[in-house]
Amino acid sequence: EIARCYNNLAVRQELLLKTDVNPVEGSVLWHGLRLLVLDVSWLREIHWVKHLRLERNGFRELPSEIGSYLRQVVTLGLQYNDISSVPTCLLELPSLRELNLSHNKLSDIPSTNKWSSALKTLDLSHNKITSLPSRSYASAIRSFNLSNNNLHSVPLCVCAFATLRSLDLSNNPDILTLPAELGRLNNIEQLNLSGLRDLHDPPKNILRETEDCMRYLSNKLRNARPFYRMKLMLVGREDRGKTTLVARLQNKPCPILA
């Protein structure tokens, strides 16, 4: 293991740059090396990389400068580490199409108004995420995996990811309902809700098929349009409090009975 055998950074860097580094294919395969720390100087030497695998290295954090050196990276594997937070720039890498952060210790995702416009696949499964920033926007994402987290509800920002085709919310047992706003996702082909034992809306007979579930949510959203003016008619026997109720609804003083 490079991390344990070579404490000298210069020696370790020299060895790394000879380990599964292929500039012709644009790939660097540094997975399973137990590096423990990701040094910025190494990233500087592989600024050309397009496919970077860094899983199973025992990383606890990522350098904030990572965005300056991975401008060309297309696929990035960071799964099976001990990462508890990621820098905002990671989600904004201009060429990034696939990002795997599964099997880490993330509890949240940094707030950024717009994720990379190239990002199509994001895997955040098997973390400790409880919510996502409400204003996050992903213009091209197609596959989003949030399974096996600590979500209490479906993040509303997900309902705005119009290009989504696959959404995995499985094994978040505290999710009890699906928001009607999910019905806006017209391109969804696969919706995984397994392990949501207490989910009661939509009804269980509708959950079996993605198409049925999305149609139900779409209809629910359509029927939930706001009304700015409504007519209310109260009927009943005389002297039963109808006038008093109307006065209360209009925030007016209650009439004094003779």
C-alpha positions as CSV (number, residue, x, y, z in Angstrom):
1,E,0.0,0.0,0.0
2,I,1.5,3.3,-1.2
3,A,0.1,5.3,1.8
4,R,1.8,3.0,4.4
5,C,5.0,2.2,2.6
6,Y,6.0,5.6,1.5
7,N,5.6,8.6,3.8
8,N,7.8,10.8,1.6
9,L,5.4,12.8,-0.6
10,A,7.9,13.2,-3.4
11,V,8.5,9.5,-3.6
12,R,4.8,8.7,-3.3
13,Q,4.0,11.1,-6.1
14,E,6.6,9.6,-8.4
15,L,5.2,6.1,-7.8
16,L,1.6,7.3,-8.3
17,L,2.4,8.8,-11.7
18,K,3.7,5.4,-12.8
19,T,0.6,3.6,-11.5
20,D,-2.2,3.0,-14.0
21,V,-1.8,6.4,-15.6
22,N,-2.6,6.6,-19.2
23,P,-2.5,10.1,-20.8
24,V,-3.4,8.7,-24.2
25,E,-6.8,7.3,-23.0
26,G,-7.1,10.1,-20.4
27,S,-7.5,7.7,-17.6
28,V,-6.0,7.5,-14.0
29,L,-6.9,4.4,-12.0
30,W,-5.8,5.1,-8.4
31,H,-8.5,3.0,-6.7
32,G,-7.8,0.7,-3.7
33,L,-4.4,2.3,-2.9
34,R,-5.4,3.5,0.6
35,L,-3.8,6.9,-0.1
36,L,-5.7,8.4,2.9
37,V,-5.0,12.0,1.6
38,L,-5.5,13.4,-1.8
39,D,-2.7,15.8,-2.4
40,V,-3.2,18.8,-4.7
41,S,0.2,18.4,-6.2
42,W,-0.9,15.0,-7.6
43,L,-3.9,16.6,-9.2
44,R,-1.8,19.2,-10.8
45,E,0.2,16.5,-12.6
46,I,-2.9,14.9,-14.0
47,H,-4.8,18.0,-15.1
48,W,-5.5,16.3,-18.4
49,V,-7.4,13.4,-16.9
50,K,-10.9,12.5,-18.2
51,H,-11.6,9.3,-16.3
52,L,-10.5,9.3,-12.7
53,R,-11.0,6.4,-10.2
54,L,-10.3,7.2,-6.5
55,E,-12.6,4.7,-4.7
56,R,-11.4,2.8,-1.6
57,N,-8.7,5.2,-0.6
58,G,-9.8,6.1,2.9
59,F,-10.3,9.8,2.1
60,R,-12.0,11.8,4.8
61,E,-12.1,15.0,2.8
62,L,-11.3,16.5,-0.6
63,P,-9.1,19.5,-1.2
64,S,-11.1,22.7,-1.9
65,E,-8.8,23.3,-4.9
66,I,-9.9,20.1,-6.7
67,G,-12.0,22.1,-9.1
68,S,-9.0,24.0,-10.5
69,Y,-7.3,20.8,-11.7
70,L,-10.1,18.5,-12.8
71,R,-11.6,20.8,-15.5
72,Q,-11.6,18.0,-18.1
73,V,-12.7,15.1,-16.0
74,V,-15.8,13.3,-17.4
75,T,-16.2,10.4,-15.0
76,L,-15.2,10.5,-11.3
77,G,-15.4,7.6,-8.9
78,L,-15.1,8.5,-5.2
79,Q,-17.2,5.7,-3.7
80,Y,-16.3,3.6,-0.7
81,N,-14.3,6.3,1.1
82,D,-15.0,8.1,4.4
83,I,-15.8,11.5,3.0
84,S,-18.2,13.6,5.2
85,S,-18.4,16.7,3.0
86,V,-17.5,17.8,-0.5
87,P,-16.5,21.2,-1.9
88,T,-19.0,23.1,-3.9
89,C,-16.8,23.1,-7.0
90,L,-17.1,19.3,-7.3
91,L,-20.7,19.6,-8.5
92,E,-19.7,22.4,-10.8
93,L,-16.9,20.8,-12.8
94,P,-17.7,21.8,-16.4
95,S,-17.1,18.5,-18.2
96,L,-18.3,16.1,-15.4
97,R,-20.9,13.6,-16.7
98,E,-20.8,10.9,-14.0
99,L,-20.1,11.3,-10.3
100,N,-20.1,8.5,-7.8
101,L,-20.1,9.4,-4.1
102,S,-21.9,6.4,-2.8
103,H,-20.8,4.6,0.4
104,N,-19.4,7.6,2.1
105,K,-20.4,9.6,5.2
106,L,-22.1,12.6,3.6
107,S,-24.9,14.2,5.6
108,D,-25.6,17.0,3.2
109,I,-24.6,18.4,-0.2
110,P,-23.2,21.9,-0.6
111,S,-25.6,24.6,-1.7
112,T,-25.0,25.7,-5.3
113,N,-27.6,27.2,-7.5
114,K,-26.6,25.2,-10.6
115,W,-24.8,21.9,-10.9
116,S,-22.6,21.1,-13.9
117,S,-24.6,21.4,-17.1
118,A,-22.8,18.2,-18.3
119,L,-23.8,16.1,-15.2
120,K,-26.0,13.2,-16.3
121,T,-25.4,10.5,-13.6
122,L,-25.1,11.2,-9.8
123,D,-24.9,8.4,-7.2
124,L,-25.3,9.5,-3.6
125,S,-26.5,6.2,-2.3
126,H,-25.4,4.7,1.0
127,N,-24.7,7.9,2.8
128,K,-26.4,9.8,5.7
129,I,-28.1,12.5,3.7
130,T,-31.2,14.0,5.3
131,S,-32.0,16.7,2.7
132,L,-30.7,18.5,-0.4
133,P,-30.4,22.3,-0.9
134,S,-33.8,23.6,-2.1
135,R,-32.4,25.7,-4.9
136,S,-30.2,23.1,-6.5
137,Y,-30.6,22.9,-10.3
138,A,-29.4,20.2,-12.7
139,S,-30.2,20.9,-16.3
140,A,-29.1,17.6,-17.8
141,I,-29.2,14.9,-15.1
142,R,-30.8,11.6,-16.2
143,S,-30.0,9.2,-13.4
144,F,-30.1,10.1,-9.7
145,N,-29.5,7.6,-6.9
146,L,-30.5,8.7,-3.3
147,S,-31.1,5.2,-2.0
148,N,-30.1,4.1,1.5
149,N,-29.9,7.5,3.1
150,N,-31.8,9.3,6.0
151,L,-34.3,11.3,3.9
152,H,-37.5,12.3,5.8
153,S,-39.1,13.5,2.6
154,V,-38.4,13.8,-1.1
155,P,-36.2,16.9,-1.7
156,L,-38.3,19.4,-3.7
157,C,-35.3,20.3,-5.8
158,V,-35.5,16.8,-7.4
159,C,-39.0,17.7,-8.6
160,A,-37.4,20.3,-10.9
161,F,-34.9,17.9,-12.6
162,A,-37.0,17.7,-15.7
163,T,-34.5,15.5,-17.6
164,L,-34.6,12.7,-15.0
165,R,-35.2,9.2,-16.4
166,S,-34.2,7.2,-13.4
167,L,-34.8,8.1,-9.7
168,D,-33.9,5.8,-6.8
169,L,-35.4,6.7,-3.4
170,S,-35.4,3.1,-2.0
171,N,-34.6,2.3,1.6
172,N,-35.3,5.7,3.0
173,P,-37.9,4.4,5.4
174,D,-38.9,7.8,6.9
175,I,-40.4,9.0,3.6
176,L,-44.2,8.7,4.1
177,T,-45.5,10.5,1.0
178,L,-44.4,11.5,-2.5
179,P,-44.9,15.2,-3.3
180,A,-47.4,15.9,-6.2
181,E,-44.6,18.0,-7.7
182,L,-42.9,14.8,-8.8
183,G,-45.6,14.6,-11.4
184,R,-43.8,17.2,-13.4
185,L,-41.1,14.7,-14.3
186,N,-42.5,13.6,-17.6
187,N,-39.4,11.7,-18.6
188,I,-39.2,9.3,-15.7
189,E,-38.9,5.7,-16.8
190,Q,-37.7,4.0,-13.6
191,L,-38.7,5.0,-10.1
192,N,-37.4,2.7,-7.3
193,L,-39.4,3.0,-4.1
194,S,-38.6,-0.4,-2.5
195,G,-38.0,-0.4,1.2
196,L,-40.4,2.6,1.9
197,R,-42.5,0.5,4.2
198,D,-44.7,3.3,5.6
199,L,-45.3,5.1,2.4
200,H,-49.1,5.7,2.1
201,D,-49.4,8.3,-0.7
202,P,-49.6,7.2,-3.5
203,P,-51.6,4.1,-2.5
204,K,-49.6,0.8,-2.5
205,N,-51.6,-0.6,-5.5
206,I,-50.4,2.3,-7.6
207,L,-46.7,2.0,-6.6
208,R,-46.2,-1.2,-8.5
209,E,-45.7,0.5,-11.9
210,T,-43.7,3.6,-12.4
211,E,-46.0,4.8,-15.2
212,D,-49.1,4.4,-12.9
213,C,-47.3,6.2,-10.0
214,M,-46.3,9.2,-12.1
215,R,-49.7,9.5,-13.7
216,Y,-51.2,9.5,-10.2
217,L,-48.9,12.3,-9.1
218,S,-49.4,14.3,-12.3
219,N,-53.2,14.2,-11.8
220,K,-52.9,15.1,-8.2
221,L,-50.7,18.1,-9.1
222,R,-53.2,19.1,-11.8
223,N,-56.1,19.0,-9.3
224,A,-54.1,21.0,-6.8
225,R,-54.2,24.3,-8.7
226,P,-54.6,27.3,-6.4
227,F,-57.9,29.1,-6.4
228,Y,-57.8,32.8,-5.6
229,R,-61.6,33.1,-5.3
230,M,-64.2,30.6,-4.1
231,K,-67.9,30.7,-3.3
232,L,-68.9,29.1,0.0
233,M,-72.6,28.4,0.7
234,L,-73.7,27.5,4.3
235,V,-77.1,25.8,4.7
236,G,-78.9,24.7,7.8
237,R,-81.5,25.5,10.3
238,E,-82.0,29.0,11.7
239,D,-80.0,30.2,14.7
240,R,-77.4,27.5,14.4
241,G,-74.4,29.8,14.0
242,K,-74.1,30.2,10.3
243,T,-73.9,34.0,10.5
244,T,-71.3,33.8,13.3
245,L,-69.2,31.4,11.3
246,V,-69.2,33.7,8.2
247,A,-68.2,36.6,10.4
248,R,-65.3,34.6,11.8
249,L,-64.1,33.5,8.4
250,Q,-64.2,37.2,7.2
251,N,-62.4,38.3,10.4
252,K,-65.3,40.5,11.4
253,P,-66.9,41.0,14.8
254,C,-69.6,38.4,15.6
255,P,-73.1,39.7,15.5
256,I,-74.9,40.3,18.8
257,L,-78.0,38.1,19.2
258,A,-81.2,39.8,20.4
